[in-house]
Amino acid sequence: MSAALSDDQRSETNPLFNQNKLRLGAFAFNGEGAIMTTVPEHFKLTWPNSLDVAMQADAGGFEAIVPYARWRSLVDAHHYTGRVFETLSWASAIAAKTSYSAVMSTCHVPLIHPIWAAKAMTTIDHVSNGRFALNIVCGWFRPEIEMFGAPILSHDDRYDYADEWISVVKKLWTEDEMFNFEGKYLKINGGMSLPKPIQKPHPPLMNAGGSGRAQDYVAQHCDIAFTALKSRDPDDLKAQIQALRKHAFDRHGRQIQVWCTGYVVQRDSLEDALKYVDYYAEQHADEAGVDSYIHEVSANTMRFTPEQLQARRHDIKAGKAGVPLLGNAEDITETFSKISNCGIDGILLLWVDYQDGIRRFNTDVMPMLEQVGLRQSRLRPVRAAVA
């Protein structure tokens, strides 16, 4: 849940605040680099393909449609990980073609001026009739930042910059009068932005940082902590998730949601699913892409050491080290139940073949999630979307 604000009206339009015990999102199909494999059925980026997945998620009752931000490839000028749609214009187009799911943008705050970002995101909130949300990224991929001619800041300085950035955006979203702002990094003279977002007090915010400084940032500013689960042991997971909630409440008196990521391989049996994971993540893995990813994450974030990342190499290749949701519909539902029982509020899902995968999921898994009480049937916000 979000902070206890008397003027918080977001549940009227945004399904991120519905009453489902387990919320779901479709993640990272605005590009081709989510799962690094060379199999021919790997998702191909075209606008029709991307829109198709979004519309399937919307029709299935997914709470969130979430892109990832990438400005260059992990390897070279020809590598498929560079084929990614920009997230603000993508989200606006997706919002115009959907009616239920929250539509997110993922923004690299060092690369986008907050005045421009606030106006663009307000536009998406109006296009979606109050379903926009923002995933804040502070910038960890050094070649990407340097491509813009910008220096990559130290880890804590990146969050100090992001603190100023979102503070300015919030003022632009909520202040009725012009304002001045002067921080270490940003200076705003006579700041204003009209119209204001539909959502009050402002659209929901998410951040995926895992360090102590990042947790402080989430506790102060965000509604959702998008976390990398550090263990498969249920007791360890409960402790990790409870610690995030406690930190937010103790530091800022706020209640937050905790989300993670998972990759879905739906087959007739667990054995068949495991064989397919070996096929795409081992026999046909993009090892060069994985090498670059591990190098940049270990060098520029404080989430994992290089040794920890190498130990999780298979999980990274299989699905960004997310929760493995493998087997038939019953197997996958059981895994969802276990994760939910550990305290997770939502999971962003990946597939090798999004178009086939999300259709199977909606047909077979979604009804079972409703049967076991993790979800209600197609919950809708009170206010209907504008055609």
C-alpha positions in Angstrom: 0.0 0.0 0.0 1.0 3.6 -0.4 1.6 6.1 2.3 -1.4 6.9 4.4 -2.4 10.2 2.7 -5.9 11.7 3.2 -6.0 12.9 -0.4 -4.7 9.6 -1.9 -7.3 8.9 -4.6 -5.2 6.6 -6.8 -7.2 3.4 -6.1 -10.1 4.9 -8.0 -8.3 4.5 -11.3 -5.0 2.6 -10.8 -5.2 -1.2 -10.3 -1.8 -1.2 -8.5 -3.9 -0.3 -5.4 -6.6 -3.0 -5.8 -7.3 -5.7 -3.2 -5.7 -8.7 -4.9 -3.3 -10.6 -2.6 -0.9 -11.1 -5.5 -0.6 -8.6 -8.2 0.9 -9.3 -11.6 2.8 -7.4 -14.2 4.1 -8.1 -17.7 7.7 -6.9 -17.9 10.3 -5.8 -20.5 8.6 -6.5 -23.8 9.4 -3.1 -25.1 12.8 -4.6 -26.1 14.5 -7.9 -26.9 17.1 -8.1 -24.1 15.1 -9.3 -21.1 16.1 -12.9 -21.5 19.5 -13.3 -23.2 19.2 -16.3 -25.5 19.6 -17.0 -29.2 16.7 -19.4 -29.7 14.6 -18.6 -32.8 11.3 -18.2 -30.8 12.9 -15.4 -28.7 10.6 -12.3 -28.7 11.1 -10.0 -31.7 10.6 -6.3 -31.2 8.0 -4.7 -33.5 5.3 -2.3 -32.5 2.5 -4.9 -33.4 4.2 -7.6 -31.3 4.7 -5.3 -28.3 1.2 -3.9 -28.5 -0.2 -7.5 -28.8 1.5 -8.5 -25.5 0.2 -5.3 -23.7 -3.3 -6.0 -24.9 -3.2 -9.6 -23.7 -2.0 -8.4 -20.3 -4.7 -5.8 -20.1 -7.4 -8.3 -21.1 -6.1 -10.8 -18.6 -6.4 -8.4 -15.7 -2.6 -7.8 -15.1 -2.1 -4.9 -12.7 1.0 -3.6 -14.5 2.6 -3.2 -17.9 6.3 -2.3 -17.3 9.0 -1.5 -19.8 12.8 -1.4 -19.1 15.0 1.5 -20.2 18.0 0.9 -22.4 19.7 3.4 -24.8 22.5 1.1 -26.2 23.3 -2.6 -26.4 25.2 -4.5 -23.8 27.7 -5.6 -26.4 28.1 -3.8 -29.8 26.3 -1.8 -32.3 24.6 -4.8 -33.8 23.6 -6.7 -30.7 19.9 -7.3 -30.2 20.0 -5.9 -26.6 20.1 -2.5 -28.2 16.7 -2.9 -29.8 14.5 -1.2 -27.3 11.6 1.3 -27.6 11.9 4.5 -25.6 9.6 4.1 -22.6 7.7 7.4 -22.3 6.4 7.5 -25.9 5.9 3.7 -25.8 3.8 4.0 -22.6 1.7 6.7 -24.0 0.9 4.6 -27.1 0.2 1.5 -24.9 -2.0 3.6 -22.6 -4.2 4.7 -25.6 -4.8 1.1 -26.5 -5.5 -0.4 -23.1 -8.2 0.2 -20.4 -7.3 -1.5 -17.2 -3.6 -2.2 -16.4 -1.3 0.4 -14.9 1.1 1.5 -17.6 4.6 2.4 -16.4 7.5 4.2 -17.8 11.1 3.5 -16.7 13.2 6.6 -16.6 16.9 7.1 -16.3 16.8 10.2 -14.1 20.4 11.4 -15.0 19.4 11.6 -18.7 16.0 13.2 -18.6 15.3 16.7 -17.3 12.6 16.6 -14.5 10.5 19.4 -16.1 10.3 17.6 -19.4 9.7 14.3 -17.6 6.9 15.7 -15.4 5.0 17.1 -18.4 5.4 13.9 -20.4 4.3 11.6 -17.5 1.3 13.8 -16.8 0.4 13.4 -20.5 0.5 9.6 -20.1 -1.6 9.8 -17.0 -4.3 11.7 -18.9 -4.1 9.4 -21.9 -4.5 6.4 -19.5 -7.2 8.1 -17.4 -5.1 7.8 -14.2 -3.2 4.5 -14.8 0.3 5.8 -15.1 3.2 4.8 -12.8 6.9 5.5 -12.9 9.9 3.2 -12.4 12.9 5.3 -11.3 16.3 4.2 -12.5 19.4 6.1 -11.2 21.7 4.8 -14.0 24.1 1.8 -13.5 25.2 1.0 -17.1 28.3 3.1 -17.5 28.7 3.0 -21.4 25.0 4.1 -21.6 25.5 7.1 -19.4 28.7 8.1 -21.1 27.1 7.8 -24.5 25.2 10.9 -23.5 28.4 12.7 -22.6 27.4 12.6 -18.9 29.7 11.3 -16.1 28.4 8.4 -14.1 28.2 9.5 -10.5 29.2 7.4 -7.5 26.5 5.1 -6.2 25.3 7.3 -3.3 25.6 10.5 -5.4 23.3 8.9 -8.0 20.6 8.6 -5.3 21.3 12.1 -4.1 20.6 13.3 -7.6 17.5 11.1 -7.9 16.2 12.6 -4.6 16.4 16.1 -6.1 15.0 14.9 -9.4 11.8 13.3 -7.9 11.4 16.2 -5.4 11.2 18.6 -8.4 8.8 16.3 -10.3 6.5 16.0 -7.3 6.5 19.8 -7.0 5.6 20.1 -10.7 2.8 17.6 -10.2 1.3 19.2 -7.1 2.3 22.8 -6.6 -0.3 25.4 -7.6 2.1 28.3 -7.8 5.4 28.8 -9.4 8.4 27.7 -7.3 12.1 27.9 -7.2 14.4 25.0 -6.4 18.1 24.9 -5.8 20.0 21.8 -4.9 23.5 20.4 -5.4 22.6 19.2 -8.9 19.4 20.9 -10.1 18.3 24.5 -10.2 14.7 25.4 -11.2 13.5 29.0 -11.6 9.8 29.6 -11.6 8.9 26.0 -12.0 5.4 25.1 -13.1 3.6 22.4 -15.1 0.0 22.3 -16.2 -2.2 20.3 -16.4 -1.6 18.3 -13.2 -1.9 14.5 -13.2 -5.3 12.8 -12.8 -3.9 10.8 -9.9 -3.8 12.5 -6.5 -1.5 13.2 -4.8 0.6 12.0 -7.8 1.2 8.8 -9.9 2.8 5.9 -8.0 6.6 5.4 -8.0 8.8 2.3 -8.0 12.6 1.8 -7.6 14.7 -1.4 -7.8 17.7 -0.4 -5.7 19.0 -2.9 -3.2 21.6 -0.9 -1.2 21.0 0.8 2.1 20.9 4.2 0.4 18.5 2.9 -2.2 16.2 1.5 0.6 16.2 5.0 2.2 15.1 6.4 -1.2 12.3 3.9 -1.6 11.2 4.5 2.0 11.0 8.2 1.5 9.6 8.5 -2.0 8.2 5.3 -3.5 5.1 3.1 -3.3 6.8 0.0 -4.6 10.2 -1.6 -3.8 11.1 -3.7 -6.8 13.6 -6.1 -5.1 15.9 -8.9 -6.2 15.2 -11.9 -3.9 18.4 -13.0 -2.3 17.5 -16.5 -1.3 15.1 -19.4 -2.1 14.6 -20.2 1.6 11.1 -19.1 2.7 12.3 -17.8 6.1 15.1 -15.8 4.5 12.6 -14.3 2.0 10.2 -13.4 4.7 12.9 -11.7 6.6 14.1 -9.7 3.6 10.6 -8.5 2.7 9.7 -7.7 6.3 12.9 -5.7 6.6 12.0 -3.5 3.6 8.6 -2.8 5.0 9.9 -2.1 8.5 12.5 0.3 7.1 9.9 2.3 5.2 7.6 2.5 8.2 10.2 3.2 10.8 12.0 5.9 8.8 9.0 7.7 7.2 5.8 6.2 8.6 5.0 4.8 5.2 3.6 1.5 4.0 5.0 0.1 0.7 4.4 -2.8 -1.6 7.2 -5.2 -2.3 7.5 -6.7 -5.8 10.0 -9.0 -7.5 10.5 -10.5 -10.9 9.9 -14.1 -12.2 10.3 -16.0 -15.5 7.5 -18.3 -16.7 8.2 -21.5 -18.6 4.8 -23.2 -18.8 4.8 -26.8 -20.1 3.0 -30.0 -19.6 5.3 -31.0 -16.7 8.1 -29.7 -14.6 10.5 -32.0 -16.3 9.6 -30.5 -19.7 9.9 -27.0 -18.4 13.4 -27.7 -17.0 14.5 -29.2 -20.3 13.3 -26.0 -22.1 15.2 -23.8 -19.6 18.4 -25.8 -20.3 17.7 -25.5 -24.1 17.4 -21.7 -24.1 19.5 -20.7 -21.1 22.4 -23.1 -21.5 22.6 -24.6 -25.0 21.6 -21.3 -26.6 22.6 -18.7 -24.1 24.0 -15.4 -25.1 27.1 -15.6 -23.1 28.6 -12.3 -24.3 25.5 -10.4 -23.3 25.5 -12.1 -19.9 29.2 -11.3 -19.4 28.6 -7.7 -20.1 25.5 -7.6 -17.8 27.4 -9.2 -14.9 30.4 -6.9 -15.3 28.3 -3.7 -15.3 26.0 -4.7 -12.5 28.9 -5.7 -10.3 31.0 -2.6 -11.1 28.3 0.0 -10.8 25.7 -1.2 -8.2 26.0 -2.4 -4.7 23.4 -5.2 -4.9 25.8 -8.1 -5.6 29.5 -8.9 -5.7 31.0 -10.3 -8.9 31.3 -13.7 -7.1 27.6 -13.6 -6.2 26.6 -12.8 -9.7 28.7 -15.5 -11.2 27.2 -18.0 -8.8 23.8 -16.9 -10.1 24.8 -17.0 -13.7 22.4 -19.7 -14.7 19.5 -17.9 -13.0 20.5 -14.6 -14.8 20.5 -16.4 -18.2 17.2 -18.1 -17.4 15.4 -14.9 -16.5 17.3 -12.1 -14.8 17.6 -14.2 -11.6 13.9 -13.9 -11.0 11.6 -16.5 -9.4 11.5 -19.6 -11.6 7.8 -20.3 -12.4 8.1 -23.7 -14.1 5.9 -26.6 -15.0 2.2 -26.9 -15.7 -0.5 -24.5 -14.4 -0.7 -26.3 -11.1 3.1 -26.2 -10.5 3.2 -22.5 -11.4 0.3 -21.7 -9.1 1.9 -23.5 -6.2 5.1 -21.4 -6.7 3.1 -18.2 -6.8 1.4 -19.3 -3.5 4.7 -19.9 -1.8 6.1 -16.5 -2.9 2.9 -14.8 -1.8 3.1 -16.5 1.6 6.6 -14.9 2.0 5.0 -11.5 1.7 5.5 -10.5 -1.9 2.7 -8.2 -3.2 3.5 -8.5 -6.9 5.6 -10.2 -9.5 6.7 -8.8 -12.9 6.8 -11.7 -15.4 9.1 -12.5 -18.2 8.8 -15.1 -21.0 11.1 -16.1 -23.9 8.2 -15.9 -26.3 5.8 -13.3 -24.7 3.0 -13.7 -27.2 2.6 -17.4 -26.8 3.5 -17.4 -23.1 1.0 -14.8 -21.9 -1.8 -16.4 -23.8 -1.1 -19.8 -22.2 -0.8 -18.0 -18.8 -4.1 -16.2 -19.1 -5.9 -19.4 -20.3 -4.5 -21.9 -17.8 -2.8 -20.2 -14.8 -4.9 -17.1 -14.2 -8.1 -19.1 -13.4 -6.1 -21.2 -10.9 -4.7 -18.2 -9.2 -8.3 -17.1 -8.7 -9.4 -20.5 -7.4 -6.7 -20.6 -4.7 -7.6 -17.1 -3.5 -4.5 -15.2 -4.7 -6.6 -13.1 -7.1 -10.2 -12.1 -7.7 -11.7 -12.3 -11.1 -10.6 -9.3 -13.2 -10.8 -6.7 -10.5 -11.5 -3.2 -12.0 -11.1 0.3 -10.5 -14.2 2.2 -9.7 -13.8 4.8 -12.5 -14.2 3.5 -16.0 -11.6 4.3 -18.6 -12.3 6.9 -21.2 -12.5 5.5 -24.7 
